[in-house]
Amino acid sequence: MSDWGSFVDEGPSQAVPRMPERPPEPAAPPYVPPAADDGWGVFADGPEVSGASAAPAPVGPPVPAPGVAVPSPEAVASLLTEGEHLWAYVDGGGAAHLGSGCALTVVQEDGGGDGFTGWRPVVVVDPAALTVRPVPLALADPPVGAATSVSALYRDPEPPTAPVPDRAAAFPAGRGPDLDALLAAAVAEEREKAAAGVRREREEAAAALQQERDRLRAGADEAARQAQGYAESQIRAAQDAARQGVQEAQQSAWQWQQRAQAAEAEVVRLDTELQRGGWRRWRSGGSR
């Protein structure tokens, strides 16, 4: 038999190799919680935790960095408001300090204190007097069922489900689409598209031709109006010139008529004078 193992009813030839036995693992050391000193503070009468004594309280109030001055109480009081929550270093008695090193006065509600020395939240009672009241610390563990566990609080109420893969169905043999009908439909669609394109081009060409005709008609109408206006102006000018010529001719005829009348009157006058003076007899005697 090998070192791997064998079945109860197997022969020597059917033996299954048996895995060598592993040495037992050493037991894990018991869990030891950390010490109580976490840098925030300790209680004056803190009990031992897992065999370790309570850590000593932090030494002294906070000290600003070198070269940084502690702000004045007036400056700190001007920045505080009543009811404001702050973090302060409390020495377990009636004194406290802010991180800047400014001193505060602690007022306890019950007249005493819980003996905690270290950093803790406080409430501003009187900003002008720099008076604060420590916020009570929760020292006891909450009862079972009083709160929701973290795992239950952040558990997904609807766990994700794997989606069903989308697979294409098998092609039905002998029941496929009619390729001739598909081809005829595609050809008809292309023909319809081509016909629509031709109709659109014709409509655009007809619209452009109509616009050109309208433009030429408008140009011809404008030219006709201009020609008619020019002809009318020439006719008016000719009429004015003819009227002026008629007036001048009438004036000239009147002047000639006046001259003829004057000449005729002159002839009558001379004839009268000749008749009076015997010019006719003298002329008759002298001619013989």
Phi and psi in degrees as GROMACS dihedral restraints (atoms count N, CA, C in turn):
[ dihedral_restraints ]
;  ai    aj    ak    al  type     phi  dphi    fc
    3     4     5     6     1   -82.3    20    10
    4     5     6     7     1  -177.8    20    10
    6     7     8     9     1   -86.9    20    10
    7     8     9    10     1     5.8    20    10
    9    10    11    12     1   -90.5    20    10
   10    11    12    13     1   -29.4    20    10
   12    13    14    15     1   128.3    20    10
   13    14    15    16     1   172.1    20    10
   15    16    17    18     1  -157.7    20    10
   16    17    18    19     1   162.0    20    10
   18    19    20    21     1   -85.0    20    10
   19    20    21    22     1   165.1    20    10
   21    22    23    24     1   -69.0    20    10
   22    23    24    25     1   -42.6    20    10
   24    25    26    27     1  -102.9    20    10
   25    26    27    28     1    26.8    20    10
   27    28    29    30     1  -101.6    20    10
   28    29    30    31     1   151.1    20    10
   30    31    32    33     1   -81.1    20    10
   31    32    33    34     1   179.9    20    10
   33    34    35    36     1   -62.6    20    10
   34    35    36    37     1   -33.7    20    10
   36    37    38    39     1   -77.1    20    10
   37    38    39    40     1   -18.2    20    10
   39    40    41    42     1   -98.5    20    10
   40    41    42    43     1    12.9    20    10
   42    43    44    45     1   -64.4    20    10
   43    44    45    46     1   138.5    20    10
   45    46    47    48     1  -100.1    20    10
   46    47    48    49     1   131.7    20    10
   48    49    50    51     1   -56.8    20    10
   49    50    51    52     1   135.5    20    10
   51    52    53    54     1  -100.1    20    10
   52    53    54    55     1   132.5    20    10
   54    55    56    57     1   -69.8    20    10
   55    56    57    58     1   141.3    20    10
   57    58    59    60     1   -64.9    20    10
   58    59    60    61     1   142.3    20    10
   60    61    62    63     1   -69.9    20    10
   61    62    63    64     1   137.1    20    10
   63    64    65    66     1   -88.4    20    10
   64    65    66    67     1   142.8    20    10
   66    67    68    69     1   -66.5    20    10
   67    68    69    70     1   145.5    20    10
   69    70    71    72     1   -63.1    20    10
   70    71    72    73     1   139.6    20    10
   72    73    74    75     1   -74.7    20    10
   73    74    75    76     1   145.5    20    10
   75    76    77    78     1   -67.3    20    10
   76    77    78    79     1   146.0    20    10
   78    79    80    81     1   -66.4    20    10
   79    80    81    82     1   142.6    20    10
   81    82    83    84     1   -67.5    20    10
   82    83    84    85     1   141.5    20    10
   84    85    86    87     1   -65.0    20    10
   85    86    87    88     1   149.8    20    10
   87    88    89    90     1   -62.6    20    10
   88    89    90    91     1   148.4    20    10
   90    91    92    93     1   -72.1    20    10
   91    92    93    94     1   127.4    20    10
   93    94    95    96     1  -115.3    20    10
   94    95    96    97     1   114.5    20    10
   96    97    98    99     1   -65.3    20    10
   97    98    99   100     1   155.6    20    10
   99   100   101   102     1   -66.0    20    10
  100   101   102   103     1   163.6    20    10
  102   103   104   105     1   -67.1    20    10
  103   104   105   106     1   163.2    20    10
  105   106   107   108     1   -73.9    20    10
  106   107   108   109     1   -16.5    20    10
  108   109   110   111     1   -80.6    20    10
  109   110   111   112     1   102.2    20    10
  111   112   113   114     1  -111.2    20    10
  112   113   114   115     1    13.0    20    10
  114   115   116   117     1    89.0    20    10
  115   116   117   118     1    -4.9    20    10
  117   118   119   120     1   -97.6    20    10
  118   119   120   121     1   -36.0    20    10
  120   121   122   123     1   153.8    20    10
  121   122   123   124     1   172.6    20    10
  123   124   125   126     1  -140.1    20    10
  124   125   126   127     1   164.4    20    10
  126   127   128   129     1   -89.5    20    10
  127   128   129   130     1   152.7    20    10
  129   130   131   132     1   -65.5    20    10
  130   131   132   133     1   -38.1    20    10
  132   133   134   135     1  -111.0    20    10
  133   134   135   136     1    40.4    20    10
  135   136   137   138     1   -64.8    20    10
  136   137   138   139     1   133.9    20    10
  138   139   140   141     1   -77.0    20    10
  139   140   141   142     1   168.0    20    10
  141   142   143   144     1   -70.3    20    10
  142   143   144   145     1   142.0    20    10
  144   145   146   147     1  -118.8    20    10
  145   146   147   148     1   113.4    20    10
  147   148   149   150     1    53.8    20    10
  148   149   150   151     1    44.4    20    10
  150   151   152   153     1    83.4    20    10
  151   152   153   154     1    -3.8    20    10
  153   154   155   156     1  -105.8    20    10
  154   155   156   157     1   137.2    20    10
  156   157   158   159     1   -74.2    20    10
  157   158   159   160     1   160.1    20    10
  159   160   161   162     1   -61.7    20    10
  160   161   162   163     1   140.0    20    10
  162   163   164   165     1   -72.2    20    10
  163   164   165   166     1   150.6    20    10
  165   166   167   168     1   -67.7    20    10
  166   167   168   169     1   153.4    20    10
  168   169   170   171     1   -67.8    20    10
  169   170   171   172     1   152.3    20    10
  171   172   173   174     1   -58.2    20    10
  172   173   174   175     1   147.1    20    10
  174   175   176   177     1   -85.5    20    10
  175   176   177   178     1   113.5    20    10
  177   178   179   180     1    72.3    20    10
  178   179   180   181     1   164.3    20    10
  180   181   182   183     1   -71.5    20    10
  181   182   183   184     1   168.3    20    10
  183   184   185   186     1   -65.1    20    10
  184   185   186   187     1   143.6    20    10
  186   187   188   189     1  -117.9    20    10
  187   188   189   190     1   125.5    20    10
  189   190   191   192     1   -60.5    20    10
  190   191   192   193     1   161.1    20    10
  192   193   194   195     1   -64.8    20    10
  193   194   195   196     1   156.3    20    10
  195   196   197   198     1   -58.7    20    10
  196   197   198   199     1   136.1    20    10
  198   199   200   201     1    88.0    20    10
  199   200   201   202     1    -5.2    20    10
  201   202   203   204     1  -103.2    20    10
  202   203   204   205     1   120.6    20    10
  204   205   206   207     1   -82.0    20    10
  205   206   207   208     1   148.8    20    10
  207   208   209   210     1   -74.6    20    10
  208   209   210   211     1   127.4    20    10
  210   211   212   213     1   -64.7    20    10
  211   212   213   214     1   154.5    20    10
  213   214   215   216     1   -72.0    20    10
  214   215   216   217     1   153.8    20    10
  216   217   218   219     1   -59.2    20    10
  217   218   219   220     1   -34.7    20    10
  219   220   221   222     1   -64.3    20    10
  220   221   222   223     1   -40.9    20    10
  222   223   224   225     1   -65.4    20    10
  223   224   225   226     1   -41.2    20    10
  225   226   227   228     1   -67.7    20    10
  226   227   228   229     1   -41.1    20    10
  228   229   230   231     1   -63.4    20    10
  229   230   231   232     1   -32.0    20    10
  231   232   233   234     1   -70.8    20    10
  232   233   234   235     1   -17.5    20    10
  234   235   236   237     1   -97.9    20    10
  235   236   237   238     1    -8.8    20    10
  237   238   239   240     1   -96.6    20    10
  238   239   240   241     1   152.7    20    10
  240   241   242   243     1  -129.5    20    10
  241   242   243   244     1   150.8    20    10
  243   244   245   246     1   -65.1    20    10
  244   245   246   247     1   134.2    20    10
  246   247   248   249     1    85.7    20    10
  247   248   249   250     1     0.6    20    10
  249   250   251   252     1   -75.0    20    10
  250   251   252   253     1   141.1    20    10
  252   253   254   255     1   -96.0    20    10
  253   254   255   256     1   131.7    20    10
  255   256   257   258     1  -132.4    20    10
  256   257   258   259     1   167.0    20    10
  258   259   260   261     1  -105.2    20    10
  259   260   261   262     1   128.3    20    10
  261   262   263   264     1  -138.2    20    10
  262   263   264   265     1   156.2    20    10
  264   265   266   267     1   -92.2    20    10
  265   266   267   268     1   114.7    20    10
  267   268   269   270     1  -107.6    20    10
  268   269   270   271     1   134.3    20    10
  270   271   272   273     1   -91.3    20    10
  271   272   273   274     1    14.0    20    10
  273   274   275   276     1    87.7    20    10
  274   275   276   277     1   -10.8    20    10
  276   277   278   279     1  -114.1    20    10
  277   278   279   280     1  -127.3    20    10
  279   280   281   282     1  -109.3    20    10
  280   281   282   283     1    20.1    20    10
  282   283   284   285     1  -125.4    20    10
  283   284   285   286     1   148.6    20    10
  285   286   287   288     1  -151.0    20    10
  286   287   288   289     1   160.1    20    10
  288   289   290   291     1  -138.6    20    10
  289   290   291   292     1   143.3    20    10
  291   292   293   294     1   -81.1    20    10
  292   293   294   295     1   172.3    20    10
  294   295   296   297     1   -63.4    20    10
  295   296   297   298     1   -25.7    20    10
  297   298   299   300     1   -77.1    20    10
  298   299   300   301     1    -8.8    20    10
  300   301   302   303     1    97.5    20    10
  301   302   303   304     1    -2.8    20    10
  303   304   305   306     1   -71.2    20    10
  304   305   306   307     1   134.1    20    10
  306   307   308   309     1   -81.0    20    10
  307   308   309   310     1   145.0    20    10
  309   310   311   312     1  -126.4    20    10
  310   311   312   313     1   160.2    20    10
  312   313   314   315     1  -106.7    20    10
  313   314   315   316     1   128.9    20    10
  315   316   317   318     1   -99.0    20    10
  316   317   318   319     1   133.5    20    10
  318   319   320   321     1  -118.2    20    10
  319   320   321   322     1   122.0    20    10
  321   322   323   324     1   -93.3    20    10
  322   323   324   325     1   141.3    20    10
  324   325   326   327     1   -69.0    20    10
  325   326   327   328     1   -43.6    20    10
  327   328   329   330     1   -93.7    20    10
  328   329   330   331     1    10.2    20    10
  330   331   332   333     1    83.0    20    10
  331   332   333   334     1   -18.8    20    10
  333   334   335   336     1  -112.3    20    10
  334   335   336   337     1  -138.8    20    10
  336   337   338   339     1  -166.9    20    10
  337   338   339   340     1   168.9    20    10
  339   340   341   342     1   -92.4    20    10
  340   341   342   343     1     2.7    20    10
  342   343   344   345     1    75.6    20    10
  343   344   345   346     1    14.6    20    10
  345   346   347   348     1   -84.2    20    10
  346   347   348   349     1   134.1    20    10
  348   349   350   351     1  -123.0    20    10
  349   350   351   352     1   120.3    20    10
  351   352   353   354     1   146.1    20    10
  352   353   354   355     1  -161.4    20    10
  354   355   356   357     1   -82.5    20    10
  355   356   357   358     1   133.8    20    10
  357   358   359   360     1  -157.5    20    10
  358   359   360   361     1   157.1    20    10
  360   361   362   363     1   -74.5    20    10
  361   362   363   364     1   142.1    20    10
  363   364   365   366     1  -132.6    20    10
  364   365   366   367     1   159.5    20    10
  366   367   368   369     1  -113.7    20    10
  367   368   369   370     1   133.7    20    10
  369   370   371   372     1   -74.5    20    10
  370   371   372   373     1   122.1    20    10
  372   373   374   375     1   -94.6    20    10
  373   374   375   376     1   -48.5    20    10
  375   376   377   378     1  -136.1    20    10
  376   377   378   379     1   103.8    20    10
  378   379   380   381     1   -62.6    20    10
  379   380   381   382     1   -38.1    20    10
  381   382   383   384     1   -64.9    20    10
  382   383   384   385     1   -36.3    20    10
  384   385   386   387     1   -93.0    20    10
  385   386   387   388     1     1.6    20    10
  387   388   389   390     1    54.0    20    10
  388   389   390   391     1    49.1    20    10
  390   391   392   393     1  -107.3    20    10
  391   392   393   394     1   132.0    20    10
  393   394   395   396     1  -129.7    20    10
  394   395   396   397     1   161.3    20    10
  396   397   398   399     1  -125.8    20    10
  397   398   399   400     1   127.3    20    10
  399   400   401   402     1   -64.6    20    10
  400   401   402   403     1   143.2    20    10
  402   403   404   405     1   -82.1    20    10
  403   404   405   406     1   129.9    20    10
  405   406   407   408     1   -58.3    20    10
  406   407   408   409     1   140.9    20    10
  408   409   410   411     1   -93.3    20    10
  409   410   411   412     1   140.5    20    10
  411   412   413   414     1   -81.4    20    10
  412   413   414   415     1   109.8    20    10
  414   415   416   417     1  -101.3    20    10
  415   416   417   418     1   -20.6    20    10
  417   418   419   420     1  -102.3    20    10
  418   419   420   421     1   150.5    20    10
  420   421   422   423     1   -72.7    20    10
  421   422   423   424     1   141.5    20    10
  423   424   425   426     1   -66.8    20    10
  424   425   426   427     1   147.2    20    10
  426   427   428   429     1   -63.7    20    10
  427   428   429   430     1   156.7    20    10
  429   430   431   432     1   -64.6    20    10
  430   431   432   433     1   132.2    20    10
  432   433   434   435     1    87.8    20    10
  433   434   435   436     1    -4.4    20    10
  435   436   437   438     1   -78.9    20    10
  436   437   438   439     1   -18.2    20    10
  438   439   440   441     1  -139.9    20    10
  439   440   441   442     1   164.2    20    10
  441   442   443   444     1   -90.5    20    10
  442   443   444   445     1   133.4    20    10
  444   445   446   447     1   -66.7    20    10
  445   446   447   448     1   158.1    20    10
  447   448   449   450     1   -64.2    20    10
  448   449   450   451     1   -40.5    20    10
  450   451   452   453     1   -63.6    20    10
  451   452   453   454     1   -40.1    20    10
  453   454   455   456     1   -73.3    20    10
  454   455   456   457     1   -30.3    20    10
  456   457   458   459     1   -69.5    20    10
  457   458   459   460     1   -37.0    20    10
  459   460   461   462     1  -104.0    20    10
  460   461   462   463     1    12.9    20    10
  462   463   464   465     1   -77.6    20    10
  463   464   465   466     1   139.8    20    10
  465   466   467   468     1   -71.1    20    10
  466   467   468   469     1   119.6    20    10
  468   469   470   471     1   -64.3    20    10
  469   470   471   472     1   -26.3    20    10
  471   472   473   474     1  -123.4    20    10
  472   473   474   475     1    96.5    20    10
  474   475   476   477     1   -61.1    20    10
  475   476   477   478     1   143.2    20    10
  477   478   479   480     1   -65.8    20    10
  478   479   480   481     1   140.9    20    10
  480   481   482   483     1  -109.2    20    10
  481   482   483   484     1   143.3    20    10
  483   484   485   486     1   -69.7    20    10
  484   485   486   487     1   125.3    20    10
  486   487   488   489     1   -69.4    20    10
  487   488   489   490     1   150.8    20    10
  489   490   491   492     1   -72.4    20    10
  490   491   492   493     1   127.3    20    10
  492   493   494   495     1   -63.7    20    10
  493   494   495   496     1   138.5    20    10
  495   496   497   498     1   -86.3    20    10
  496   497   498   499     1   104.4    20    10
  498   499   500   501     1  -112.2    20    10
  499   500   501   502     1   140.0    20    10
  501   502   503   504     1   -72.7    20    10
  502   503   504   505     1   139.0    20    10
  504   505   506   507     1   -70.0    20    10
  505   506   507   508     1   157.2    20    10
  507   508   509   510     1   -65.9    20    10
  508   509   510   511     1   143.7    20    10
  510   511   512   513     1   -70.2    20    10
  511   512   513   514     1   124.8    20    10
  513   514   515   516     1   -71.6    20    10
  514   515   516   517     1   113.4    20    10
  516   517   518   519     1   -66.1    20    10
  517   518   519   520     1   131.2    20    10
  519   520   521   522     1    80.7    20    10
  520   521   522   523     1    -2.8    20    10
  522   523   524   525     1  -124.5    20    10
  523   524   525   526     1    26.0    20    10
  525   526   527   528     1   -75.8    20    10
  526   527   528   529     1   174.1    20    10
  528   529   530   531     1   -70.1    20    10
  529   530   531   532     1   158.1    20    10
  531   532   533   534     1   -78.5    20    10
  532   533   534   535     1   109.4    20    10
  534   535   536   537     1   -65.3    20    10
  535   536   537   538     1   -36.0    20    10
  537   538   539   540     1   -64.0    20    10
  538   539   540   541     1   -41.6    20    10
  540   541   542   543     1   -65.1    20    10
  541   542   543   544     1   -41.2    20    10
  543   544   545   546     1   -62.0    20    10
  544   545   546   547     1   -42.8    20    10
  546   547   548   549     1   -65.7    20    10
  547   548   549   550     1   -42.2    20    10
  549   550   551   552     1   -64.0    20    10
  550   551   552   553     1   -39.6    20    10
  552   553   554   555     1   -64.7    20    10
  553   554   555   556     1   -40.6    20    10
  555   556   557   558     1   -64.5    20    10
  556   557   558   559     1   -41.7    20    10
  558   559   560   561     1   -64.4    20    10
  559   560   561   562     1   -43.1    20    10
  561   562   563   564     1   -62.8    20    10
  562   563   564   565     1   -39.6    20    10
  564   565   566   567     1   -64.1    20    10
  565   566   567   568     1   -42.4    20    10
  567   568   569   570     1   -65.4    20    10
  568   569   570   571     1   -39.7    20    10
  570   571   572   573     1   -63.1    20    10
  571   572   573   574     1   -41.7    20    10
  573   574   575   576     1   -63.3    20    10
  574   575   576   577     1   -40.8    20    10
  576   577   578   579     1   -62.5    20    10
  577   578   579   580     1   -43.1    20    10
  579   580   581   582     1   -65.0    20    10
  580   581   582   583     1   -42.7    20    10
  582   583   584   585     1   -63.3    20    10
  583   584   585   586     1   -41.3    20    10
  585   586   587   588     1   -62.7    20    10
  586   587   588   589     1   -39.1    20    10
  588   589   590   591     1   -64.2    20    10
  589   590   591   592     1   -41.0    20    10
  591   592   593   594     1   -64.0    20    10
  592   593   594   595     1   -43.6    20    10
  594   595   596   597     1   -62.1    20    10
  595   596   597   598     1   -40.8    20    10
  597   598   599   600     1   -64.4    20    10
  598   599   600   601     1   -42.3    20    10
  600   601   602   603     1   -64.8    20    10
  601   602   603   604     1   -39.5    20    10
  603   604   605   606     1   -64.0    20    10
  604   605   606   607     1   -44.6    20    10
  606   607   608   609     1   -61.4    20    10
  607   608   609   610     1   -42.1    20    10
  609   610   611   612     1   -64.8    20    10
  610   611   612   613     1   -40.7    20    10
  612   613   614   615     1   -65.5    20    10
  613   614   615   616     1   -41.5    20    10
  615   616   617   618     1   -63.5    20    10
  616   617   618   619     1   -40.3    20    10
  618   619   620   621     1   -64.1    20    10
  619   620   621   622     1   -42.0    20    10
  621   622   623   624     1   -65.1    20    10
  622   623   624   625     1   -40.8    20    10
  624   625   626   627     1   -63.7    20    10
  625   626   627   628     1   -41.0    20    10
  627   628   629   630     1   -63.6    20    10
  628   629   630   631     1   -41.0    20    10
  630   631   632   633     1   -62.5    20    10
  631   632   633   634     1   -39.8    20    10
  633   634   635   636     1   -66.9    20    10
  634   635   636   637     1   -41.4    20    10
  636   637   638   639     1   -61.6    20    10
  637   638   639   640     1   -43.4    20    10
  639   640   641   642     1   -61.4    20    10
  640   641   642   643     1   -40.1    20    10
  642   643   644   645     1   -65.9    20    10
  643   644   645   646     1   -43.9    20    10
  645   646   647   648     1   -65.7    20    10
  646   647   648   649     1   -40.3    20    10
  648   649   650   651     1   -63.0    20    10
  649   650   651   652     1   -41.1    20    10
  651   652   653   654     1   -64.4    20    10
  652   653   654   655     1   -38.7    20    10
  654   655   656   657     1   -66.1    20    10
  655   656   657   658     1   -41.2    20    10
  657   658   659   660     1   -65.0    20    10
  658   659   660   661     1   -42.3    20    10
  660   661   662   663     1   -61.4    20    10
  661   662   663   664     1   -41.0    20    10
  663   664   665   666     1   -65.2    20    10
  664   665   666   667     1   -41.1    20    10
  666   667   668   669     1   -65.3    20    10
  667   668   669   670     1   -40.1    20    10
  669   670   671   672     1   -63.9    20    10
  670   671   672   673     1   -41.3    20    10
  672   673   674   675     1   -62.3    20    10
  673   674   675   676     1   -41.5    20    10
  675   676   677   678     1   -65.2    20    10
  676   677   678   679     1   -42.3    20    10
  678   679   680   681     1   -65.1    20    10
  679   680   681   682     1   -41.7    20    10
  681   682   683   684     1   -63.3    20    10
  682   683   684   685     1   -40.9    20    10
  684   685   686   687     1   -64.0    20    10
  685   686   687   688     1   -40.3    20    10
  687   688   689   690     1   -66.3    20    10
  688   689   690   691     1   -43.5    20    10
  690   691   692   693     1   -62.4    20    10
  691   692   693   694     1   -43.4    20    10
  693   694   695   696     1   -62.2    20    10
  694   695   696   697     1   -40.3    20    10
  696   697   698   699     1   -65.3    20    10
  697   698   699   700     1   -36.8    20    10
  699   700   701   702     1   -68.5    20    10
  700   701   702   703     1   -39.9    20    10
  702   703   704   705     1   -63.4    20    10
  703   704   705   706     1   -44.6    20    10
  705   706   707   708     1   -61.5    20    10
  706   707   708   709     1   -38.8    20    10
  708   709   710   711     1   -64.9    20    10
  709   710   711   712     1   -42.4    20    10
  711   712   713   714     1   -65.8    20    10
  712   713   714   715     1   -41.4    20    10
  714   715   716   717     1   -62.0    20    10
  715   716   717   718     1   -42.2    20    10
  717   718   719   720     1   -62.8    20    10
  718   719   720   721     1   -40.7    20    10
  720   721   722   723     1   -66.5    20    10
  721   722   723   724     1   -42.9    20    10
  723   724   725   726     1   -63.7    20    10
  724   725   726   727     1   -41.9    20    10
  726   727   728   729     1   -62.8    20    10
  727   728   729   730     1   -38.4    20    10
  729   730   731   732     1   -66.5    20    10
  730   731   732   733     1   -40.1    20    10
  732   733   734   735     1   -66.3    20    10
  733   734   735   736     1   -40.7    20    10
  735   736   737   738     1   -61.9    20    10
  736   737   738   739     1   -43.3    20    10
  738   739   740   741     1   -62.7    20    10
  739   740   741   742     1   -40.7    20    10
  741   742   743   744     1   -66.0    20    10
  742   743   744   745     1   -41.8    20    10
  744   745   746   747     1   -64.0    20    10
  745   746   747   748     1   -43.7    20    10
  747   748   749   750     1   -60.4    20    10
  748   749   750   751     1   -41.1    20    10
  750   751   752   753     1   -65.2    20    10
  751   752   753   754     1   -40.2    20    10
  753   754   755   756     1   -68.5    20    10
  754   755   756   757     1   -40.8    20    10
  756   757   758   759     1   -64.4    20    10
  757   758   759   760     1   -38.6    20    10
  759   760   761   762     1   -64.6    20    10
  760   761   762   763     1   -41.7    20    10
  762   763   764   765     1   -63.6    20    10
  763   764   765   766     1   -42.9    20    10
  765   766   767   768     1   -66.6    20    10
  766   767   768   769     1   -35.9    20    10
  768   769   770   771     1   -64.1    20    10
  769   770   771   772     1   -41.2    20    10
  771   772   773   774     1   -62.9    20    10
  772   773   774   775     1   -41.1    20    10
  774   775   776   777     1   -66.1    20    10
  775   776   777   778     1   -40.8    20    10
  777   778   779   780     1   -65.1    20    10
  778   779   780   781     1   -42.0    20    10
  780   781   782   783     1   -62.9    20    10
  781   782   783   784     1   -40.0    20    10
  783   784   785   786     1   -66.2    20    10
  784   785   786   787     1   -40.3    20    10
  786   787   788   789     1   -66.4    20    10
  787   788   789   790     1   -41.8    20    10
  789   790   791   792     1   -63.5    20    10
  790   791   792   793     1   -40.3    20    10
  792   793   794   795     1   -65.2    20    10
  793   794   795   796     1   -36.7    20    10
  795   796   797   798     1   -64.9    20    10
  796   797   798   799     1   -40.6    20    10
  798   799   800   801     1   -64.5    20    10
  799   800   801   802     1   -41.9    20    10
  801   802   803   804     1   -62.5    20    10
  802   803   804   805     1   -41.5    20    10
  804   805   806   807     1   -64.5    20    10
  805   806   807   808     1   -44.6    20    10
  807   808   809   810     1   -65.8    20    10
  808   809   810   811     1   -39.9    20    10
  810   811   812   813     1   -62.9    20    10
  811   812   813   814     1   -37.3    20    10
  813   814   815   816     1   -67.4    20    10
  814   815   816   817     1   -42.6    20    10
  816   817   818   819     1   -65.6    20    10
  817   818   819   820     1   -37.4    20    10
  819   820   821   822     1   -67.3    20    10
  820   821   822   823     1   -38.9    20    10
  822   823   824   825     1   -66.1    20    10
  823   824   825   826     1   -35.8    20    10
  825   826   827   828     1   -71.6    20    10
  826   827   828   829     1   -33.2    20    10
  828   829   830   831     1   -91.3    20    10
  829   830   831   832     1     3.1    20    10
  831   832   833   834     1    72.9    20    10
  832   833   834   835     1    23.1    20    10
  834   835   836   837     1   -65.1    20    10
  835   836   837   838     1   -25.4    20    10
  837   838   839   840     1   -73.0    20    10
  838   839   840   841     1   -41.3    20    10
  840   841   842   843     1   -66.2    20    10
  841   842   843   844     1   -45.5    20    10
  843   844   845   846     1   -57.0    20    10
  844   845   846   847     1   -37.5    20    10
  846   847   848   849     1   -70.9    20    10
  847   848   849   850     1   -37.3    20    10
  849   850   851   852     1   -70.6    20    10
  850   851   852   853     1   -44.6    20    10
  852   853   854   855     1   -66.0    20    10
  853   854   855   856     1   -40.6    20    10
  855   856   857   858     1   -68.1    20    10
  856   857   858   859     1   -23.3    20    10
  858   859   860   861     1   -80.1    20    10
  859   860   861   862     1   -21.3    20    10
